Amino acid sequence: MSIPEVSADHSERARKNEQIILCSLSHLKQCEVANRIGVDISTISRMKDGEIQKLSNFLAACDLKVVGINKICVDSDELNMLRQTYARAVQNPHLSALLFGGDE
């Protein structure tokens, strides 16, 4: 049985997911991660040899992405609305003052 081709979008998202996971692992001790999930440290080492890539592909195929715990996710429609509001605010001194607390 052959592995089907992964779309370019999913492939890129999977690569980014894997990169984020591996970067996070590089900042933590493997024994700490192993303790957190209740496995032996050797399991973490084995996961780095392909399992993380499979998990990253799975997440991307489900239209999910890995985000650091200190990051905030915003819906793309909401982000566009915020960008438009900001653009109008910086062009209008009164609106800018209302939104950002400046002098009126």
C-alpha positions as CSV (number, residue, x, y, z in Angstrom):
1,M,0.0,0.0,0.0
2,S,1.5,3.3,-1.0
3,I,1.2,6.6,0.9
4,P,-1.0,9.1,-0.9
5,E,0.4,12.5,-1.8
6,V,-0.2,15.2,0.7
7,S,-1.4,18.5,-0.7
8,A,1.1,21.4,-0.8
9,D,-0.9,23.4,1.8
10,H,-1.1,20.4,4.2
11,S,2.5,19.6,3.6
12,E,3.6,23.1,4.5
13,R,1.4,23.2,7.6
14,A,2.7,19.8,8.6
15,R,6.3,21.0,8.2
16,K,5.5,24.0,10.4
17,N,3.7,21.9,13.0
18,E,6.7,19.6,13.2
19,Q,9.1,22.5,13.4
20,I,7.2,24.0,16.3
21,I,7.1,20.7,18.2
22,L,10.8,20.0,17.7
23,C,11.7,23.5,18.7
24,S,9.7,23.2,21.9
25,L,11.4,19.8,22.6
26,S,14.8,21.5,22.2
27,H,13.9,24.0,24.9
28,L,12.6,21.4,27.4
29,K,14.4,18.4,28.9
30,Q,13.2,15.2,27.3
31,C,12.8,13.6,30.8
32,E,10.5,16.5,31.7
33,V,8.3,15.9,28.7
34,A,8.3,12.1,29.3
35,N,7.2,12.7,32.9
36,R,4.4,15.0,31.9
37,I,2.9,12.4,29.6
38,G,3.7,9.4,31.7
39,V,6.2,7.6,29.3
40,D,9.8,6.5,29.5
41,I,12.4,9.0,28.1
42,S,13.3,6.5,25.4
43,T,9.7,6.9,24.0
44,I,10.4,10.6,23.5
45,S,13.5,9.8,21.6
46,R,11.7,7.3,19.4
47,M,8.9,9.8,18.8
48,K,11.5,12.2,17.3
49,D,12.4,9.6,14.7
50,G,9.2,9.8,12.7
51,E,6.2,9.8,15.1
52,I,6.2,13.5,15.4
53,Q,6.3,13.9,11.7
54,K,3.2,11.5,11.4
55,L,1.4,13.5,14.1
56,S,2.2,16.7,12.4
57,N,0.8,15.4,9.1
58,F,-2.3,14.1,10.9
59,L,-2.9,17.6,12.5
60,A,-2.4,19.3,9.2
61,A,-4.8,16.9,7.4
62,C,-7.4,17.8,10.1
63,D,-6.9,21.5,9.3
64,L,-5.2,22.0,12.7
65,K,-2.0,23.7,13.7
66,V,0.4,23.7,16.6
67,V,0.5,27.0,18.5
68,G,2.7,27.8,21.5
69,I,0.9,28.1,24.9
70,N,1.7,31.9,25.0
71,K,0.2,32.6,21.6
72,I,-3.3,33.8,21.0
73,C,-5.3,32.6,18.0
74,V,-7.7,34.9,16.3
75,D,-10.2,34.0,13.6
76,S,-9.1,35.4,10.2
77,D,-12.4,37.3,9.7
78,E,-12.0,38.9,13.1
79,L,-8.4,39.8,12.3
80,N,-9.4,41.4,9.1
81,M,-12.1,43.4,10.9
82,L,-9.5,44.6,13.5
83,R,-7.1,45.6,10.7
84,Q,-9.8,47.6,9.0
85,T,-10.8,49.3,12.3
86,Y,-7.1,50.1,13.0
87,A,-6.6,51.5,9.5
88,R,-9.7,53.8,10.0
89,A,-8.6,54.8,13.5
90,V,-5.1,56.0,12.5
91,Q,-6.7,58.1,9.8
92,N,-9.3,59.7,12.2
93,P,-7.8,61.5,15.3
94,H,-11.1,61.4,17.2
95,L,-11.6,57.6,16.6
96,S,-8.0,57.0,17.4
97,A,-8.4,58.8,20.7
98,L,-11.5,56.7,21.6
99,L,-9.8,53.4,20.7
100,F,-6.4,54.1,22.1
101,G,-7.0,56.5,25.0
102,G,-5.3,59.5,23.6
103,D,-6.3,63.1,24.1
104,E,-9.5,64.1,22.3
